[in-house]
Amino acid sequence: MEIHMSSTSTIAAIATGLSDSGIGIVRISGPDAIKVGDRIFCSPSGKSVVRHLESHKLQYGCAVKEDRTVIDEAMAVVMKAPKSYTGEDTVEIQCHGGVLVMKKILETALKCGARLAEPGEFTKRAFLNGKKDLSEAEAVMDVIRSKNDYALISSARQLRGELGNTVRQIRKELLQEIAAIEAALDDPEHLSLEGYPEKLRVKLEEIRDKTEKLVDSAVQGRFMKEGISTVIVGKPNVGKSSLLNLLSGEDRAIVTDIAGTTRDILEENVNLHGISLNVIDTAGIRDAQDQIEQIGVEKARQYAGEADLILYVADSSLPLDENDREIFSLIKEKKIIVLLNKSDLKERISEEDIRLLAKPYLPGEGSFPVIRVSAKEKVGMEELENAIRDLFFQGDFFSHEQIVITNLRHREALQNACESVKLVLKSIENGMEEDFYSIDLMDAYRELGKITGEEVDDDVVEEIFSKFCMGK
């Protein structure tokens, strides 16, 4: 969708959800925002007041049509440039949150000189007017779409400019080195580069370490933003479906004492106190004779092979058998948590039994958590949450010092910048002339600029903002 941008256009849109709610907001932004606002909002006595309002101060009154027919009681606020979200004059009409009410106010604003904003156009103007860098603008939608505490906190940090500030500082350091090299090459009689490569090496190693740390955080960032792909596996009738129901907080799966009840794949998004799991409950893995059950078992094997996390459920009241051995052969080299379910019954499986069975299939120490749970009694869930957190989220993600990359575009730019820095370090190691350094340093500088928007193509900007919701 093409986004029409003009420094002379005034745009309007409903900024709140298009559903009945307690309050609704119609936002108007641009050079004629106050003029348009003056025509669609008045005092209780019918006087036009918007043009006289003090910036950032709410005024009670009425939203009205062109003929001054009252649409609704409302509040209006004027935010004068440059102290507004977009950096332009902005008026917001706050009304009752009925869909018809909001549409009538927006319709009147369009008749009075505004045009309908495209998706993301308010935030795009904030970016173009220097109110936000591109990473901050992208964080707006990340905040809106956050599915868990980790993702929300990370997005909020990015929205506050923590990633942008870090990137700009690295770019500043790179630019200083580029300038020093270029100046010395242009005026070798007065500026010497003797001993400079060693100083540059120390600086670039620091920059390399910073960028590598950010790149490495992207793995955990994906889990924070998208959730952990989690597959529940085990023999039939060990309590897999009961576990899914417990995790989801509702009866999503049919639970019976009949082995092989689950034949299809059930999927559910689960939030465990800030951790998002995209959970798949699979058919029990065994040597099935029923053709439909066989298909379910094959799907279980397929999903287990693609999962980030395997929750292997075993019935602790029954001994292990060849089916358990087959399951371990299937899920080797995966992050695994073994859940010894039905711990409220007499136990016939020990942790040692599980580790002995798993030993031939898991490399190295074969370390994995083994937790005693009871889906029936709702026991062991806290231990499960802690185990998942330890497996996937190293470090304190609630620390104000931790920046986590959750955006693929940012990760690629950081990765490319890091590779360019490594090329310079390689050139220094090989004793190459200083003029070789500038090319790769400039490449790193440009790649980092893609994150903040200082080195980004117009097509990329259009693509980013086209994915925003209307009114933002």
N, C-alpha and C positions, 0 to 999 in steps of 0.2 A: 504494500500500500504506500502510495507516495505521500510524504508529509510536506505540506506547503508551508514554507517559513517566510515570513516577511517582517521586517522591522516596523512596518506601518500597520500591520494587521492586529486586530484585537480578537482574542479567542475566548470561547466559553464552553463549559462542560459541567456535567454533574460529577462532583468529586467524591461522593459517597456511593455505597452500593445501591444498585437499582432494584431495591426491594423495600417493602414497607418496614419502617424502623422509627425510632424515637426522634431522630433528627436527620435532616438532609442538607447538603451544602452544594450550592451552585457557584462555581469559581469563574471569574472573568479576569483576563490579564492582557495587557497591551497598552498602547498609548491612549486609547479612548475608553479604557476600563472605567474610569471615574464618570465619564460622560454617560456611558451606557448604564452604569449603576444608578446614576441620578434619575434616570427615566423609569427604572423598574423597582425603585424603593423610595418610600416617603415616610415622613413622621406620622404618628397617629392622627394628626390634624390635616394631613394631606400635603404638607410642604415638602419640596425636594430638598434633601439634606446631605446627600452623599458628598457633593462637592465641597461642603463646609466641614466635613468630619475631620477630626484629628486622627493622624495615622495610628493604626494599631489600637483603636478604641471602639468597643462595640456600641452600636446604637439600636435601640428598640424602635420598631415601626411596622410597616406593612410592605409586602411584596405586591406589586400592582401590574396590571396589563397596561398597554399603550394608552387606553382610554381612562386610566386611573381606577379601573375596577379592581377591587382588592382580591388577590389570590389567596393570601395567607398572612397571619401575623408572623413576623420574622425579626431577625437581628441582622445587621449589616456591619462589616468591618472593612475599612480601607487600609491597605498596606502600600505606602508610596515608595516608588523607586528611589534608591536601589535596595531598600530594606524590605524585600519580599522574597518569596520562594523563587520566583522567576527572575528577579532583578528588575522587573517592570512594575508599573502601577498595577495593583491587583485589588479587586473587590470580591468579597465572598458574602453571599446571601445565605444565612442559616435559617432554615424553615422546618416545619414539621416534616417527618421523613416519609410522607406518602409519595408513591411513584407518580401519580397524576400531578400532585402539587409541584414536585421538582421539574417535571417535564414542562408544565405551564410556565414556570419561571424561566427555564432555559429557552423555551420557544420565544418568550417575550424579549429576552436578551438578544437572540439572533435577529429578531425583527428590528431591534433598536441599533443595529450596527455591528454586532459581533458575528463571528463565524464559528462553526462547530470545530472544536479542537480535535486533532487527530490523536490516536493513542500515544501516550508518552510525550506529548508536545509541551506540556508545562515543564516537565523535567528537562526536556531537550533545550528549552529556552534558558533554564537555569544553567545548563552546561555551556551553551554558547555565550551567555552573558557573564561567565566566569564565577557564578555562584557555587558551582560544584565542578570537581574534575570528573572524568568519565568513570573512574572506579567508584566514586561516591554516588553518581547517578545510577549506576548499575545496582548499587547496594539498596536503593529505594525499593526495587522490586524484590530483591532478596529478602528484605525485612517483611514485606507483605506476604511472601510465599513461604516463610519459615515454618517448618513443621515441628521443630523441637527447640528446647532451650539453647543447646549448643549452637545451632544454626542462627537463631535470633541474636544471640550475644555477638557472634562473629560478624554478622551483617551490620549490627549496630555500630561496632567498632569501625568497620569499613566506611559506614555512613558518616561517622565523625571525622574521617580523613586519615585514620592511622596508616592504612596501606599507602595512600597517596603521599603522605608526608615521608614515609620510609623510602618510597621510590624516588621522590624528588631529591632527597638527600643523597642517595646513591648517584643519581644523574649529575648532581652538582659536583660531586667528587670526581666523577669521570670527566666532566667538562673541564675541570681545573687541570687535569693531567693532559688532556688533549691540547688545551691552550698553551701549557708549558712546553710541550713537544714542538708544536707549530711555531711558537715564538722563537725557540732556540734554533730551529731549522732555518727560519727566515733571517735570523741575526746571529750567526755562529761566532762572530768576532766579539760580541759583548755577552752572549749567553751561552754557558757551557753545559753540556749534558754529562759531564764526567761524574761517575758514581750514581747517575740518575736511575739506570735500570734496576739497581738493587732497592732503592727507595720505592720505585714503582711496584716492584714485586711484592713488597710488604703490604702496600696499600691494596693491591689487587687481590691478594690472598684474603684480606678482610672482606672485600666486596664479594669475592667468590663464595666465601663461607656464609655470608648473609643471604645471598640469592639461593644458594643450595638449600639452606634451612627453609626458605619460603617454598621452594619447589617441593621439597620433601613433605611439607605440611599438606600439600594438595591431596595426598592419599587419604589422610584423615579428614580433610575438608570434604571429600566426596561422600564419605560416610555421614558426616554431619548434615550435608545439604540434601542428599538423595536417600539416605537411610542405608542400613546394612542388609544386603540380600541374605536372608536367613531361611534355611530349609530344615524342617523337622523330619528326621528319619528314624527308623526302628522297625522291629518286627510288628506284625499285626497285633492289635489289642494290648499294646504296652502303655497306652495313655497319650498318644500323640495328639489326637483330636481334643482330648480333655485339656491338654496343655495349651493348645491354640485358643480354646474358649476362655481359659484362665487369663492368658496374656491379653486377649482382645476385650475382655470384660463382658462378653456376650456369647450366646450359644450359636456360634457360626458353623460348627461342625456337628454332625450327628454322632452321638456316643452310644454304643451298645456293647454288650459282652460278646458279640459275634465277631470273630476274627475276619478281617477283610471288608469291614463296613465301608471304609474310605477307599473309593476306587478312582475318583477323579482328584484333581489338584484344587486345593482351596488356598486363596491368597488373602492376606489381611495386613493392613498397616498398623503397627503397634507402637505406641509411645511409652517407653519405660523411663519416666522421670528424666526426660531430656534426651534420651537415646531413641532414634527411630529405627524400627526393624520392619523390613518388608518380608513378612513371614509367609512361607509356603508350607502347608501341611500335605504330606504325600501319602500314597498308599503304603501299607506295610510291606516291607521287603521280605519275600520268602519265595520258595519254589512253588508258585501258584499254578494250578491246573485250569482254573477258569480263565477263558480268553480275555474277558473284560478286565479282570483283576491283573492279568499279565500286562496289559497295556498300561494300567496304572503303575505297576512296578517299574516298567521301563521308563515312564515319565519321571518317577522318583529318582532313578539313576541319573537321568539327564539333568534334572534341576540340581541335584547334589553336586554334579560336576561343575556347575556354573556358579555356585553359591560363594558368598564371602564367609559365611559362618554356617557350620553344621551343628544343630542341636540333636545329638544322638540320644534317644530315649530308650531306656531298658527297664523292664519290669524286674525290680529288685527282689520280688517274691518267687521268681522262677530262675532256674539255672541257665547259663549261657549255652548256646548251641552253634551249629554250623552256619545258621542264618546270621548270627551276630558276627561271626568271622567274615562272612561275605560282605557285610555292611562296612566293617573296618577296611577291607581291601578296596572298597568303593570310594571311601572318603579320605584316603591317605593324602598327605601333603595339604590338607585343609585346616583352617582354624576350627577346632572342635571343642565343644563343651558336652561332656557326658552327663546325662541326668538320670540318676537312679530313682525312677518313679515308684509310687506305691510304698513309700517308706513307712507308711502307717501299718503295713502288714509285716509278717515275719520275713526277715531278709535272708535270701539265699545267695546273694552276690556281694562280694566285697570290692573295695576299690582296687585291691591287689589283683583280683580276678580280671577286672577290666583292663588294667595296665598290662598284664601278662598276655591277654588275648590280642591287644593292640600292638605289642612290641614288634612283631615281624613286619608291620605295615607302616609304621611311623618312623621317619629317620631320626638320627641323633638320640636325644634323651626321650623323645616322644612325650614331652610334657604337655599336659592338657588338664583343665579343671574337671574334677569329678564332684558333682553336687547331689546330695540326697534331697529329693523333692517329693511332694505329694500333691498332685493336681486336685485331688479330692478334698484334702484338708487345707489347700492353699499355703503350703509350706515350701520354703526354699527360694521364693521369688527374689528376695533381697540379695541373696548370695548369687543368683543368676545375673542380676543387674550389675553387681560389682565385678563379676567375672568378665562380662561383655565389655565393661568400661576399661578394665585392665588390658584386654586383648586388643582393643581398637583405638583407645584414646590415651596415649601416653602423654604425660605432662598435664599441667593445670590449664585447661582451656578457659577457665573463668578468670585467669590472671590478666590484668590490663596490659601486660607486656607481651602477650602471645598473639601473633598475627597468623591466621590460618587462611590459606588460599582455597576458596571454594568455587572459583570461576575458571573454566577451562581456558578461556582466552588469556587470562592473567598468567596461568601456569605456563602456557606455551611461550609467552613473551619473556617471562623470567628464565625459562629453560634456554631460550635462544640467547638471551643476554649473558647468562652464565657460561655458555659454550664460547661466546666471543671473548669473554674475559680469560678463559682457559687458553685460548689461542694466543693471546698476548703473553701469558705466563710461559707458554711453550716457546714463543719467539725470544723471550728474555733468556730462557734456559739454553737455547741454541746460539746465543750471542749474536742475534740478528741486529741490523741497524735500527735506530729509533724510529725512522720514518715508517717502518712496517707496523709499528704499534698503533698509530693513529686510526688506520682503517678499521681494525677490529674494535678499538675503543669506541669509535663512532657508531659501529653497528650495535654494540651493547647499549649505548646511549639512546639510540633510536628505538630499539626494542622495548626498553623500559618506558619510553614516551608513549608507547601504544596503550599502556595501562592507564595512564592519567589522561590520555586523549590528545596529548601535544604532538604526537606523530602518527595519527590515525587517519585512514582514508574516509572520505565522506560516505562511501558505500557501507563501511562498517558502522558508522554512526547511525545511518538510516536503519540498518538491520537491527541494531541494539534497541533503539527506541520504538521500533514497530512492534516489539514484543511486549511493550508496556500495556497496562490496562487504561481504559478511557478515563479521563479526569485526572490522570497522574502525569 
